[in-house]
Amino acid sequence: MEPIKNAVSITVNEETQIAAARRAAADMCRRLNLSDDSIARAELIAVELAGNMLHHAGSGDLYVGPAALGDGVQMIAADKGPGLGDVARAMQDGFSTRSTPGLGLGSVKRQATLMDAYSHRGEGTVVSILIRDTSSPQPFEVSVLSVPIEGETANGDCWAIYCPPGRVVYLMADGLGHGSAASLASSAALHVAARAFASDPHISLASVLQRMHLPLQATRGAAVLLVSVTPTASGSKLLCCGIGNISGVIVAPDSATRAMVSHNGTVGHRMARVQEFEYLAAPGSLLILHSDGISTRWKFSQYPGLIDHAPATIGAMLYRDGVRQRDDASILVAQLSSPAGETLG
């Protein structure tokens, strides 16, 4: 069975959607085989987050999906309300937004394995939650938010994380169009990559991309971007190789951004040139990959202090403000750190 990759999106703009949020959280936990205790915690958190958005912001979106490392449920609440103001105070016990069903964000924080919140006065709030059966630390921090276009259950976007010795490789693929045919194309790219890294852990990114071309000729084709990250004494060395319009961006600790190069074309139909590009990143940098379901016009500098927040919070902010609503949309955010030594995704 394929691992769960997609998040469920619930627009909260009326009281009945609070119950829908609770059911979605419980259902995702069950699909991921989490414990009854995690299910109960997820339900409480979903009700509180949905209620907060409805009563404090008027409306918002709740995303419930798998954690990127496959070991829990990720919940993200994003709204464009007046903002929390003092986030630290809002997360303390005894502070609650008016008429919310639960006990405030302090209660949410106690129930969650990890919690993070970002709020900019007048520009809304994003709260990200991770719920896991255990409280052991994650080997490295990465988050993915991937949502199919409204009305579709099949997602034309796919992503994966591979950890061959000494490096982490991130892959994102976007099948042309949307729906099941697009999903077939992007899934084929992931299957080729998984076989390639299993047979040769040291294989080059260019070779992996070239191996995809023939199998994808029987599909619509896909845009594909591969990025490998290798720790160095002074930060990280990144190699990227891509065809098509998957965006790759390195965000420095001072919020300066560098776009990574991907050649024009479509894997499976037209690949005029396959080429790897090398980048160096300072400690504390971020890697962001996203499909063209999210606008490339975002500027990280417009979010003061966001660089210090969790990858899930960062990804959700960019998703909230940049999602195009007419295509599948996916965003991956990774803190550049040491590989975990296992194959994921």
Buried (B, 14 or more C-beta within 10 A) or exposed (E): EEEEBBBBBBBBEEEEBBEBBBBBBBBBBEEBEBEEEBBEBBBBBBBBBBBBBBBBBEBBBBBBBBBBBEBBBBBBBBBBBBBBEEBEEBBEEEBBBEEBBBBBBBBBBEBBBBBBBBBBEEBBBBBBBBBBBEEEEBBBBBBBBBBBBEEBEBBBBBBBBBBBEEBBBBBBBBBBBBBEBBBBBBBBBBBBBBEBBEEEBEBBBBEBBBBBBEBBEEBBBBBBBBBBBBBEEEBBBBBBBBBBBBBBBBBBEEBEBBEBEBBEBBBBBEBEEBBBBEBEBBEBBBBBBBBBBBBEEBEBEEBEEBBEBBBBBBBBBBBBBBBEEEBBBBBBBBBBBBBBEEBBB
